[in-house]
Amino acid sequence: MATESPIAEEPNPVHWIHVPYTEAKMTDLDVGRDGIVWGCDANGVPVVREGITETEHNGNKWSAQGDNQINNCARVAVCTSGHVWVVTEDHQVYFRNGIYKSDIIGQGWTSMNPTNM
């Protein structure tokens, strides 16, 4: 069997930097192609790491992005295009509106569930 090289350098925990979030523990994280980090915390709130740029990889704060629609975030996914999707504990799917390079937070959530369309 031929030895194959990894497609990218694998993460090394020695080089990780702890980024505090005091509201609750993170239960899910995803990172987009441009390094933007979204997550779900243990309270079911979707959060985004603000302040990440090409030169500042750690960002400067976590920002809660829950609202009356999403208070039970279970999974988050960030597409290579930068689009953000959330699946809630009750299996509802939401899409984050208005995400641009100039606005990584976006403008709110749209339900992708047929009963809410």
Secondary structure, DSSP 8 states (H G I E B T S, - for coil): ------SS----GGG-------SS-EEEEEE-TT--EEEEETTS-EEEEES--SS-SS-SEEEE---SS-S-EEEEEE-TTS-EEEEETTS-EEEEE--BTTBSS-SEEEE--GGG-
